[in-house]
């Protein structure tokens, strides 16, 4: 069945084929016009290789990636709990293997979260090209082709306050999910926050003038930059819950060289946090 479907596609008798990552390895079909990822690739290397299957005849082709942050956290949970991931033929059993997989996952998630820098240039930088080129001409990546203009705003002080505030909060017995931390930063007074007295913490209302989109972006950036991390605990139903902990680089926020910038839509009252205007 698989071989016959593959032949139909290679001979242009069908226009679309749905397949796993393993499909296409070694296939040299020159006129692939679209490569569509329905979930997060495991690494930038994998994404680059899979995108390379399109447009080998030199004609314009499009690569699309449907992404949501939960994809990254789901894969991270699988790594942490030493389960198989996609096409991997092994179960993670050594810390260095697990850490390497987590590093590559963080890199591709950070790549997806970036909405302002040229994707072609980011890929070149990832592979340590000396002079990575940006998009040009009629073929542009989604970031270079955006109608919205993003600006980079300095959130160094705010990032330091969030990490240090969370460090102080974690000295107790409480566990904080990303969702509850976003509510605390926004200054919410919902039942869970009031019952646990989270409204008395330093973090409560720290970003009350921000909208939730940018609070979420800030938290993701802190995680993907390893200043914070997510610890997964299996609940009674067998599912994993993710809780924020300090990341391996959390102490670096106190260094003089530390800085962090957030991509924010330029001149947009709806998106831009008041603190950054």
C-alpha positions, 0 to 999 in steps of 0.5 A: 500500500505504502509503495503504491501510494508513493509511486502514484505521487512520484509519477504525479498521478496524485498531488498530495501525500501525507506521511511521517518524517521518515518518508522522503528520505532519499527521494529526489522529486524535483517539483515539490511545491509545498512542504507542510509541517503539521507539528513542531519538528524535533530540531532545526536540522530536521526542519532544514532537511525536510524543507529542502525537499521542496523546489529542487527544480529551482521554481518557487515553493512554499514551506509551512509550519503549523506550530503551537507552544504546547507541541514543545512542552509535550515533546519536552515532557516525553524527553523528561519522562524518557519515552520515545520521540517520533522516529527515534529508535531508542528510549532516552536512558542517559542524561547527556542524550536527554539534555542534547534532545532538550537543547535541540528542541529549545532551539527549534521552539525559539526559532518558531517563537521569533516573529521579527528576524529573517528565518533564512538568516536565523538558520544560517546563524544556527549553522554558524555561517560566517555571513548568513544571508537574509531573504531577498527578491520575490521569495520571502520568509513569513517574517520578512513578508509581514505587514506588521512591523515588530520592534525589539524592546528592552525587557532586561529589568523586567526579566530579572524581576520575574526570575528573582521573584519566582526564585523567592516564591519557589522557596516555599512549598508551592508549585506554579504552572505557566498559567498561574504565573501569567495570572499572578503577573497580570494581577488577577484575583481569581479564587486560586490566587486569593486562597493561596495568598499569591496576591501578597507576592512580589510578582502579583501585578508586576505586569498589570499593564501588559496584555496576556500575549506579551506576558506569555511571550516573555515567559516562553522566552525565559524558558527557551533561553534556559533562565526558567525551565519546566518540570514535569510531574506525572499525576494520578491519571498518568498525564504529565503536569508542567511546573516552572522551576529555575533554569540552569542559567537562572543565575546569569540574570544577575550578571552585568552582561545580561540583557533581554529583548522582546519582539512587540508590534510597533505602534499598536495600542492593542498589542504593545504593553504600556510599560514599553511605550 
